[in-house]
Amino acid sequence: MESTTPRPECAKQALDLLNCAAEPDFDQEKCIRFLAALRNCIQDKVFSNFQTFLSIILSSFMKHRCVLRFL
C-alpha cells in the first residue's frame, strides 16, 4: 500500500497560477480563473499570515521537487 505525503493547503492552486503566468502563450482569462481559485482557497482556510502561507507552499514545492514551467 502506497503512502502519500499530504500537500499543504492551496498548493495546487498556487502551482496552477504560477505555471499559467509562466506559459509562453499567456492566457490572461485562464490565469484570472486560477487566481480566483487560489484566493477562494486562501479565504476558505483563513490564513492569518500570508508569509506563513507562502513559506508552506514554497517548502512543499522544494520537498516534492515540483517544477515550474518557465519561458
N, C-alpha and C positions, 0 to 999 in steps of 0.2 A: 504494500500500500504506500503510495507516494505521499510525502508530507509537503505541504505548501507553506511558504512564508507569507504571512499576511502583509498586504501593501498598506502604506499609510493612507489615511482618508484623503480623497480628492487627487491622488497621484495620477490616476488615469486621465482625469480631466485636464490636469496641468500639462501632462506629456502631450496630449492631443493638441492643446493650444500651442505649445512650443513648436511641435512639428509642423503645424499648419502655418505658423508665422515664418518658418524656415523654408517652406516649399518654394522652389524656383517659379512655379506658376501660382503665385499668391492669389488666393480666393478670399477676399475680404468678408463676404457674406458667410462663408463656411467658418472662418475664424471667429466671427462675431457669435455664431452659434456655440462654438467651443468656449468662448469667453463667458457666455451666459451660463453654460453648464458648469463651468468652474465656479463662477460667482454663486450660483444656486447651491452647489456643494458646500462652499465655504460658509454660506449663511445657514445652511441646514446643520452644519457641525458646530456653529457658534465658536469659531476660533477667536480667542480674546487677544491673541498676539500674533500678528501676521509674520513677524520674524521667526517665531517658533514654528509656524505652519511651513514657511519656506525652508527652514533647516530640515524639517522632517521629510519634505518632498525631495530635496537635494540629496540627503543621505540615502534615501531609498533608491534614487537613480544610481548613485555610486555603488551601493551594495548589490543591486541586481544587474549592474552593468548595462543599464538602459542606454541606448544610443539614440541621440537626436540626429535627424537628417538635416544637414546644413548645405548651403549653396555650394 
